[in-house]
Amino acid sequence: MNIPQQKRQLVFIDDSGDPGFKIEQGSSSHFVIACIIFDDSLDAEEAALIIKKYRRELSWPDQREFKFNKTNKKLIKELLERVKSATFRVRAICIDKRKIYSHELKNKQDSFYNYAIKEVLEKTTTLNHASIKLDGHSGRAYKKSATMYFKREVNKKSSKIAKVRFVHSHSDVLIQLADLVAGAILRSTQDAKTDHKEYLEIIQPKIEDIWYFG
C-alpha cells in the first residue's frame, strides 16, 4: 500500500516512571507509555513549530529540552496550553506495576518496556502504515530486536507499522511533547502531589484513550 509521505501517520512515543520493580527501594509504582499520533505530517510540523517558537520566546538554545521532570512546571503548563491547539491525539497505557506478576516482565526491563509499547500500539486500531519514533535507547542490538518485535507483534492482523526509528529527544521536540504528556499522566496517579490533576486536565481534549492496566 503506497501512502503519500505527507499523509503517513506519525507516532511519537516516550515514557514516564521507570521499568524497575523495586518499588520499596524507590522505583515508581506506575509506568506510562504515551503515544502522540498525527494523521498528517503537516499537523506534526505545526505542533513542532508551536514548541520551537515557545522555546525561542524563552531564549533557550535549540538543544535545550522540555522534560516533565526537569522543566519548571509553570512553563510546562504554558506549553501544553499552547500546543493543544494543534491537531493530534493521545493514546497511552498506565501500568500499576504492583499488579504485574509475570517473572519475565518483572526481571527483564527491556521486555517490560517493549511489552508496554506493544500493548498500546496493538490497541490503537486506527493505525495504518504508521512511522513510529521512540526516544533513543542504548545499544544497536536492542534497537534491532525491538524493531522486529514491534513489527511482528503489532502487525499480526494488519499493517499498522511501516517503520520504527529511535531518535534522540534533544533533537526532536515531538518526542519531548510525548515526554510531557507521559509525565502528566504519571503525575495524575500521584495523589499526594498538590498539582496531580493540573497537567492532565489541560490536555484532556487531546486524550483519545488511556488504558489503566491493573
C-alpha positions as CSV (number, residue, x, y, z in Angstrom):
1,M,0.0,0.0,0.0
2,N,1.5,3.2,-1.2
3,I,0.6,6.1,1.2
4,P,1.8,9.6,0.2
5,Q,4.6,10.8,2.6
6,Q,2.6,13.8,3.8
7,K,-0.4,11.6,4.7
8,R,1.6,8.9,6.5
9,Q,0.7,8.7,10.2
10,L,3.4,9.7,12.6
11,V,3.6,8.4,16.1
12,F,6.0,9.8,18.8
13,I,6.5,7.7,21.9
14,D,8.0,8.3,25.3
15,D,7.7,7.0,28.8
16,S,7.4,8.2,32.3
17,G,8.3,6.4,35.5
18,D,10.8,3.6,35.3
19,P,10.6,0.0,34.3
20,G,12.1,-1.3,37.6
21,F,10.1,-3.3,40.1
22,K,11.9,-2.4,43.4
23,I,9.1,-0.1,44.4
24,E,10.0,-0.3,48.1
25,Q,13.5,0.9,47.2
26,G,12.4,3.9,45.1
27,S,11.1,2.6,41.8
28,S,7.9,4.3,40.6
29,S,4.7,2.5,41.4
30,H,3.4,3.2,37.9
31,F,4.9,3.2,34.4
32,V,3.4,5.2,31.5
33,I,3.9,4.9,27.7
34,A,2.4,7.9,25.8
35,C,1.8,8.0,22.1
36,I,1.3,11.3,20.3
37,I,-0.4,10.4,17.0
38,F,-0.5,12.7,13.9
39,D,-2.6,11.6,11.0
40,D,-0.9,14.1,8.7
41,S,2.7,15.2,8.6
42,L,1.6,18.8,8.2
43,D,-0.1,18.6,11.6
44,A,3.1,17.3,13.1
45,E,5.1,20.2,11.6
46,E,2.6,22.7,13.0
47,A,2.8,21.2,16.5
48,A,6.6,21.2,16.3
49,L,6.6,24.9,15.3
50,I,4.5,25.8,18.3
51,I,7.0,24.2,20.6
52,K,10.0,25.7,18.8
53,K,8.5,29.2,18.9
54,Y,7.8,28.9,22.6
55,R,11.4,27.8,23.2
56,R,12.6,30.8,21.2
57,E,10.4,33.1,23.4
58,L,12.2,31.7,26.4
59,S,15.5,32.5,24.8
60,W,16.5,28.8,25.2
61,P,19.2,27.3,22.9
62,D,17.8,24.9,20.3
63,Q,19.2,21.9,22.1
64,R,17.6,22.6,25.4
65,E,14.8,20.1,26.0
66,F,11.3,20.3,27.6
67,K,11.2,17.5,30.1
68,F,8.5,16.9,32.6
69,N,10.8,16.1,35.5
70,K,13.3,18.9,34.8
71,T,11.4,21.8,33.4
72,N,9.7,24.5,35.5
73,K,6.1,23.3,35.9
74,K,4.7,26.8,35.1
75,L,6.4,26.5,31.7
76,I,5.1,23.0,31.1
77,K,1.5,24.2,31.7
78,E,2.0,27.1,29.3
79,L,3.4,24.9,26.6
80,L,0.6,22.3,27.0
81,E,-1.9,25.1,26.7
82,R,-0.4,26.3,23.5
83,V,0.2,23.0,21.8
84,K,-3.3,21.7,22.4
85,S,-4.4,23.9,19.6
86,A,-2.5,21.6,17.2
87,T,-4.2,18.6,15.7
88,F,-3.1,15.3,17.3
89,R,-4.4,12.6,19.6
90,V,-3.0,10.8,22.6
91,R,-3.2,7.2,23.4
92,A,-1.4,5.8,26.4
93,I,-1.0,2.9,28.8
94,C,-0.6,3.5,32.5
95,I,0.6,0.4,34.3
96,D,0.3,-0.2,38.1
97,K,3.5,-2.3,38.5
98,R,2.2,-3.7,41.7
99,K,-0.3,-5.7,39.7
100,I,2.3,-7.3,37.4
101,Y,3.1,-10.9,38.3
102,S,5.0,-12.1,35.2
103,H,8.5,-13.2,36.2
104,E,10.0,-12.2,32.9
105,L,8.4,-8.7,32.9
106,K,9.5,-8.1,36.5
107,N,13.1,-9.2,35.9
108,K,13.8,-8.0,32.4
109,Q,13.4,-4.3,32.0
110,D,13.7,-4.3,28.2
111,S,10.9,-7.0,28.0
112,F,8.6,-4.9,30.2
113,Y,9.3,-1.7,28.2
114,N,8.7,-3.4,24.9
115,Y,5.6,-5.1,26.2
116,A,4.1,-1.8,27.3
117,I,4.7,-0.2,23.9
118,K,3.4,-3.3,22.1
119,E,0.2,-3.3,24.2
120,V,-0.7,0.3,23.5
121,L,0.1,0.0,19.7
122,E,-1.9,-3.2,19.4
123,K,-5.0,-1.5,21.0
124,T,-4.7,1.5,18.6
125,T,-6.9,0.1,15.9
126,T,-6.7,3.3,13.7
127,L,-3.0,2.9,12.9
128,N,-2.2,2.3,9.2
129,H,1.3,2.1,7.9
130,A,2.5,4.5,10.6
131,S,6.0,5.7,11.1
132,I,6.9,5.2,14.8
133,K,9.6,7.3,16.6
134,L,10.8,6.4,20.0
135,D,13.1,8.1,22.4
136,G,16.6,6.7,21.9
137,H,17.6,3.5,23.7
138,S,21.2,2.4,24.1
139,G,22.5,-0.5,22.0
140,R,22.2,-1.4,18.4
141,A,21.3,-4.9,19.2
142,Y,18.4,-3.8,21.4
143,K,17.1,-1.4,18.7
144,K,17.2,-4.2,16.0
145,S,15.4,-6.8,18.2
146,A,12.9,-4.3,19.5
147,T,12.0,-3.1,15.9
148,M,11.5,-6.8,14.9
149,Y,9.4,-7.4,18.0
150,F,7.1,-4.4,17.4
151,K,6.5,-5.2,13.8
152,R,6.0,-8.9,14.4
153,E,3.6,-8.5,17.3
154,V,1.7,-5.3,16.2
155,N,1.4,-6.2,12.5
156,K,-0.2,-9.7,13.1
157,K,-3.6,-8.7,11.7
158,S,-2.9,-5.6,9.7
159,S,0.0,-3.4,8.6
160,K,-0.2,-0.8,11.4
161,I,3.6,-0.1,11.5
162,A,5.6,0.7,8.4
163,K,8.8,2.0,10.1
164,V,10.3,2.2,13.6
165,R,13.1,4.7,14.4
166,F,14.9,5.5,17.6
167,V,15.8,9.2,17.9
168,H,17.4,11.4,20.5
169,S,14.9,13.5,22.3
170,H,17.1,16.6,22.4
171,S,16.8,16.9,18.6
172,D,13.1,16.1,18.3
173,V,10.5,18.4,20.0
174,L,7.6,16.0,19.4
175,I,9.4,13.3,21.4
176,Q,9.7,16.0,24.1
177,L,5.9,16.5,23.8
178,A,5.4,12.8,24.3
179,D,7.6,13.1,27.5
180,L,5.4,15.9,28.8
181,V,2.2,14.0,28.2
182,A,3.6,10.8,29.7
183,G,4.7,12.9,32.7
184,A,1.3,14.5,33.0
185,I,-0.4,11.1,33.1
186,L,2.1,9.7,35.6
187,R,1.6,12.7,37.9
188,S,-2.1,12.2,37.8
189,T,-1.5,8.9,39.7
190,Q,0.4,10.7,42.5
191,D,-2.5,11.8,44.7
192,A,-0.1,13.2,47.3
193,K,1.1,15.8,44.9
194,T,-1.0,19.0,45.1
195,D,-0.7,19.5,41.3
196,H,-1.5,15.9,40.4
197,K,-4.6,16.8,38.3
198,E,-3.5,20.0,36.7
199,Y,-1.4,18.9,33.7
200,L,-3.7,16.1,32.5
201,E,-6.7,18.5,32.7
202,I,-5.0,20.8,30.2
203,I,-4.5,18.1,27.6
204,Q,-7.7,16.2,28.3
205,P,-9.3,17.3,25.0
206,K,-6.5,15.6,23.1
207,I,-6.8,12.3,25.0
208,E,-8.3,9.5,22.9
209,D,-7.7,6.8,25.4
210,I,-5.6,6.0,28.5
211,W,-5.6,2.3,29.3
212,Y,-5.1,1.9,33.1
213,F,-3.5,-1.6,33.4
214,G,-4.0,-3.1,36.8
